[in-house]
Amino acid sequence: GSLVVNYPFDDDEQGIAVYSKSPDDAVFQKLALAYSKENAQMYQGSPCKDMYPTEYFPHGITNGAQWYNVPGGMQDWNYLHTNCFEVTIELGCVKYPKAEELPKYWAQNRRSLLQFMKQV
């Protein structure tokens, strides 16, 4: 897990971790920032220091392929084949949080989700 909003493309032609800009890169960045700005921990860019000390996402967002390459991912497929502008929102450093921690996740992400929906 992590705490970041990742946007297309998730893949590049060489299959390496390098920025892979989509034709709608500016729109994707705007959508990702709309979400991350409302989550203070995400927006600061280094949310999982204990688990991933070198991981840094400026303003809590990243181009998928720059983070790590995912050939054939759903996010890119939806964008290319259905014109669906999809982002991947990683909600926490722990992939499987305990049930009693879920209210904390809701509190951290409620404003982000509302701001994200307003982008429509």
N, C-alpha and C positions, 0 to 999 in steps of 0.2 A: 504494500500500500504506500500511498504518498498523499500529499495535500496540494493539489495542483489542478488547473484546467488545461487540458491538452487539446490541440486543434490540428486539422489536416495541413499537410499530408503526414501520414504515419510511416511513409515509405519513400525511398528515393531510388534512382536508377542504379546506383552503385551498391546498394544494400548496406550502407554504413550510416552511422549516426551523424547526420549533417542536416542543416535546415533545408526543408523541402517545401518551398513556397507554393501554395495553391493560387489560382487566379483570383480568389476571393480572400486572400490573406488578411487584408485590412479589416474586412467584416468579421472574420473569425477572431482576430485579435480583440476587436471591440466587444464581441460576445463574451469571450473569455474574461476580459477585464471587468465587464459588468458584473460577472459572478464573483471574481476574486476580490474586488475592491470592498465588497461587503463582508468578507471573512478576514478579519485582521490577521489571524495566524497564517492563513494561506498567502495573503498579499505581501507579507514580509519576506517571503521567498525561500526561507530555510526552515521549514516546519518540522523536519524529521532529523534534527541534528544528532540525536543519540543513535539512530539506526543508520543514517546515511550522512555522515559528517561533511562530505564534499558536494552533496547535492544542493544546487541553488537554482531557483526559478525566478528570474526578475519579475516582480509584481505578481507572482503566483501563477504565471501562465507559461506554457511551453509549446513549441511546435513539436508534434509527436515524433517525427523522424529525428529531430535534433536530440531528443531525450534518448530514445532507442528505436531502432528500426523494426516495424511490424508489417511485413509484406502481406497483402491481401486482407487487411483488417476491415471490420464492419464500418468504421467511421469513414474511411476513404471510399469504400464500395458505395455506401449510401450517397455520398457527395457526388461521385462520378456517374452513378447509374440512375439515381432518383432525384438529384438536385436537392437533397436533404442536407441542410447545414447542421451537422452533428458535431458536438464536442464531447470529450470524455472528462468527467469530473471525478477526480480521485478525492474521496472525502476524509481520509485519515491515514496515519502512518501504520495503523494496524488493520490488516485486511478483514479480520473477523472480530469486531469488538464485542464485549460482553453486553448482554441485553440491558443491564442497568446503566450502561454508558450511552444508550441511544438518545435519551433526552438531551444530553450534552451536545451530541451531534446535531440534533434538531435546532437547538439554540444557536449553534455556531453557523448554521447554514440557512436558516429561515429567511433572513433578509437577502441573502445571496440568491436564493431560489426565486423570491418575489422580483428582485431586480432583473434576473435572467428572463423571467416571463414577460416583463415590461418591454423587452427588446423586440418583441414581435411587432 
